[in-house]
Amino acid sequence: MRIVPEIRSAMVLPNRIPPKNPVSTVVIYLVLVVFAVLFAMPLYVMIVTSLKSMDEIRLGHIFALPQNPTIAPWDYAWNTAASGFLNKGLKSGFWNSIKILVPSLVMSVVISSFCGYALACWHVKFGGILLSCLLLCAFIPFQIIMYPLIKMTAAVKLYNTSFGVSVIHTILALPILTMIFKNFFSSIPTDLIKASRVDGGRFLGTFVHVVLPLSPNIMIVVAIMQITGIWNDFLVGLTFGNVQAYPMTVNLNNITQTQIGVRTYDVYMAAAMLTAIPPLVIYFISGKMFIRGITAGALKG
């Protein structure tokens, strides 16, 4: 049988990668560099300003490198700066943020993963209605439910405590995290769950021995989302904490608002950098894992 040349050419698929256009490559890199510079410029200004003295800052050359770099503003912002009527700097706020972050991270991940697992892998009565309620709650503005939450935490003696702030963060995160876990666990083959049940695996045993080993991607994504969100929060910490339990972001605001007389911009920038360093460290350490978790299917639906 003779094949027409046009058909033969259509049947053969080329394996060669088309050559790159050097002009388009240059344009892409140029655009990326421009946007990277624009996004990094405020961070650069903050760093160089925090290393300058006030006499040098008054010269107005905000992009110039410091002539005589000093870490005195950093030391003052960390140890001595006035936050309200306390002269303890950001140090106390840092430890308050840690006390808020750790319990909230553990509670939100554990509770939402159990709820998502139950809704995805087990036949929960009225599960569809519960999921719809969670979806509705995920989009209710925090300001609407703020006062009821204040009354509830006050009734159980958690208002004005760091643990109370952790509980509020957990409550606010449960709807969206449960949906994320539910969507991911729904992708686990049902044969694995059925095989575990046949072997005598109960609810908790199946979750620990079957589901969790398949879920490192979703755990990484959710942990990074919670860490950055809780650390950068201002409104919840201000509303439900007290002077002794304010997180680092509230202390930063107090430092910039309670100074009188000369505006010490070097201290302000140093305090802002100290507050931003923990989420930046988390990003640089686990940013690749976050992208890998998303691309591997941690967020579906």
C-alpha positions in Angstrom: 0.0 0.0 0.0 1.5 3.3 -1.1 1.1 6.3 1.4 0.7 9.7 -0.1 3.6 12.0 0.9 1.3 14.6 2.4 -0.2 11.9 4.7 3.2 10.5 5.6 4.4 14.0 6.6 1.3 14.5 8.8 1.8 11.1 10.5 5.4 11.9 11.5 5.4 14.1 14.6 8.6 16.2 14.9 10.6 15.7 18.2 12.7 18.8 17.7 12.0 21.8 20.0 11.6 24.9 18.0 14.4 27.4 18.4 14.0 30.2 20.9 13.5 33.7 19.6 16.3 35.7 21.2 14.3 39.0 21.0 11.4 37.5 22.9 13.8 36.1 25.5 15.4 39.5 26.0 12.0 41.2 26.4 10.8 38.6 28.9 14.0 39.0 31.0 13.8 42.8 30.8 10.2 42.8 32.0 11.0 40.5 34.9 14.0 42.5 35.9 11.9 45.8 35.9 9.2 44.3 38.0 11.7 42.7 40.4 13.4 46.1 40.9 10.0 47.8 41.5 9.0 45.2 44.1 12.4 45.1 45.8 12.9 48.9 45.9 10.8 49.5 49.1 12.6 46.7 50.9 16.0 48.2 49.8 14.9 51.7 51.1 13.9 50.2 54.4 17.2 48.3 54.9 19.5 51.3 54.0 17.4 53.7 56.1 17.5 51.4 59.1 21.4 51.5 58.9 21.7 55.3 58.7 21.8 57.9 61.4 19.2 60.6 61.6 21.7 63.2 60.5 22.3 61.2 57.3 18.5 60.5 56.8 17.8 64.3 56.9 20.0 64.8 53.8 17.1 63.3 51.8 19.1 60.7 49.8 16.9 57.8 50.4 18.5 55.5 47.8 22.1 56.3 48.8 24.0 53.6 50.8 24.8 54.5 54.4 28.1 56.3 54.8 28.6 55.1 58.4 26.4 52.0 58.8 25.1 51.4 62.4 22.9 48.8 64.0 22.0 51.1 66.9 18.4 51.6 65.5 18.0 47.8 65.3 19.1 47.4 68.9 16.9 50.2 70.1 13.9 48.9 68.2 14.4 45.4 69.6 15.1 46.2 73.3 14.1 49.7 74.2 11.6 51.4 71.9 8.4 52.5 73.5 5.3 50.5 72.7 2.4 52.3 74.4 3.6 52.8 78.0 6.0 49.8 77.9 9.6 50.4 77.0 10.4 46.8 76.0 10.8 47.2 72.3 9.7 44.5 69.9 11.2 41.7 71.9 8.1 41.1 74.0 5.9 41.2 70.9 8.0 38.6 69.2 7.5 36.1 71.9 3.8 36.9 72.1 3.6 36.2 68.4 5.3 32.8 68.9 2.8 32.0 71.7 0.0 32.9 69.4 1.3 31.1 66.3 2.2 27.7 67.7 -1.1 26.7 69.3 -3.1 28.2 66.4 -1.1 26.4 63.8 -1.4 23.1 65.6 -5.2 23.4 66.3 -6.1 24.7 62.9 -4.2 22.0 61.0 -5.4 19.1 63.2 -9.0 20.1 63.3 -9.4 21.1 59.7 -7.6 18.0 58.4 -9.9 15.8 60.5 -13.0 17.6 59.2 -11.8 17.5 55.6 -10.9 13.8 55.9 -14.3 12.9 57.3 -16.2 14.9 54.6 -14.1 13.4 51.8 -13.5 9.8 52.8 -16.4 8.9 55.1 -20.2 9.1 54.6 -21.0 11.9 57.0 -24.7 12.5 57.6 -25.6 16.0 56.3 -22.0 16.4 55.1 -23.1 18.4 52.0 -25.0 20.8 54.2 -22.1 21.2 56.5 -19.8 21.8 53.6 -22.1 24.5 52.2 -22.2 26.2 55.6 -18.4 26.2 55.7 -18.3 27.7 52.3 -20.6 30.4 53.4 -18.6 31.1 56.6 -15.4 31.4 54.6 -16.6 34.5 52.9 -18.2 36.3 55.9 -16.2 39.4 56.7 -14.4 39.2 60.1 -15.8 42.6 61.1 -19.4 41.2 61.1 -18.7 38.4 63.6 -16.2 40.3 65.7 -18.5 41.4 68.4 -20.1 37.9 68.9 -16.6 36.4 69.1 -15.6 39.0 71.7 -18.7 38.0 73.8 -17.9 34.3 73.4 -14.3 34.6 74.4 -15.1 36.8 77.3 -17.7 34.3 78.5 -15.0 31.5 78.6 -12.3 33.8 80.1 -10.2 33.8 76.9 -10.5 37.4 76.0 -7.3 39.5 76.4 -5.1 36.4 76.4 -2.6 35.1 73.9 -4.3 31.7 73.8 -7.6 33.5 73.1 -6.0 35.1 70.0 -4.9 31.6 68.9 -8.4 30.3 69.3 -9.8 33.1 67.1 -7.2 32.5 64.4 -8.2 28.8 64.5 -11.9 29.6 64.2 -11.3 32.0 61.3 -9.1 29.5 59.4 -11.3 26.4 59.8 -13.7 27.0 56.9 -11.2 27.6 54.2 -8.7 25.0 55.4 -11.4 22.3 55.7 -12.4 22.9 52.1 -8.7 22.7 51.0 -8.2 19.4 52.9 -11.5 18.0 51.6 -10.6 18.8 48.0 -7.2 17.1 48.4 -8.4 14.1 50.3 -11.1 13.5 47.6 -8.4 12.8 45.1 -7.1 9.8 47.2 -8.1 6.5 45.5 -11.2 5.1 47.3 -9.7 1.6 47.0 -7.1 2.5 49.6 -9.7 3.6 52.0 -11.8 0.5 51.4 -8.8 -1.7 51.8 -8.0 -0.1 55.1 -11.5 -0.7 56.3 -11.4 -4.3 55.2 -8.2 -4.8 57.2 -9.9 -3.5 60.3 -8.8 0.2 60.0 -11.0 2.5 61.9 -11.5 6.3 61.4 -8.3 7.3 63.2 -6.2 4.4 62.1 -7.0 5.0 58.4 -6.2 8.6 58.8 -2.8 8.1 60.4 -1.6 5.1 58.4 -3.1 5.7 55.0 -4.1 9.3 54.5 -1.3 11.2 56.3 1.5 9.5 54.4 -0.1 10.7 51.2 -0.5 14.3 52.4 2.9 16.0 52.8 2.1 18.5 50.0 -1.1 19.7 51.5 0.4 19.9 55.0 3.3 22.1 53.7 0.9 24.4 51.8 -1.5 24.9 54.7 1.3 25.4 57.2 3.0 28.1 55.2 -0.4 29.8 54.6 -1.2 29.8 58.3 2.3 30.9 59.5 2.4 33.9 57.2 -1.2 34.8 57.8 -1.1 34.6 61.6 2.3 36.4 61.9 1.2 39.3 59.7 -2.2 39.7 61.4 -2.9 43.0 63.1 -6.6 43.3 63.7 -7.2 40.0 65.6 -4.3 40.6 67.9 -5.3 44.2 68.5 -9.0 43.2 69.2 -8.6 40.1 71.3 -5.2 40.6 73.0 -4.1 43.0 75.7 -1.0 45.0 76.4 0.9 42.0 77.7 -0.3 39.7 74.9 0.0 42.0 71.8 1.7 40.4 68.8 4.7 41.9 67.1 2.6 43.7 64.5 0.6 45.6 67.1 3.9 46.5 68.9 5.2 47.8 65.6 2.2 50.1 65.2 2.5 51.3 68.8 6.2 52.1 68.3 5.5 54.2 65.2 2.5 56.0 66.8 3.7 56.7 70.4 6.9 58.5 69.6 6.8 62.2 70.2 9.1 65.0 69.1 11.6 63.8 66.5 10.4 61.1 64.1 13.1 58.5 64.3 12.7 57.0 60.9 15.8 54.8 61.3 14.1 53.1 64.3 10.8 52.8 62.4 12.5 51.0 59.5 14.5 48.8 61.8 11.3 47.8 63.7 9.5 47.1 60.4 12.3 44.9 59.2 12.5 43.0 62.5 8.8 42.3 62.2 9.1 41.2 58.5 12.1 38.9 59.0 10.3 35.8 60.3 7.8 35.5 57.3 10.7 36.3 54.9 12.8 33.5 56.5 9.8 31.1 56.2 9.4 32.1 52.5 13.1 31.6 51.6 13.3 28.3 53.4 10.1 26.7 52.3 9.1 28.7 49.2 10.2 25.9 46.9 8.2 23.4 48.9 5.2 25.6 48.7 5.4 25.8 44.9 6.1 22.1 44.8 3.0 21.4 46.9 0.8 23.4 44.7 2.1 22.0 41.5 1.9 18.5 42.9 -1.9 18.9 43.5 -2.1 20.1 47.0 -4.7 22.7 46.0 -7.4 21.3 43.8 -10.9 22.2 42.9 
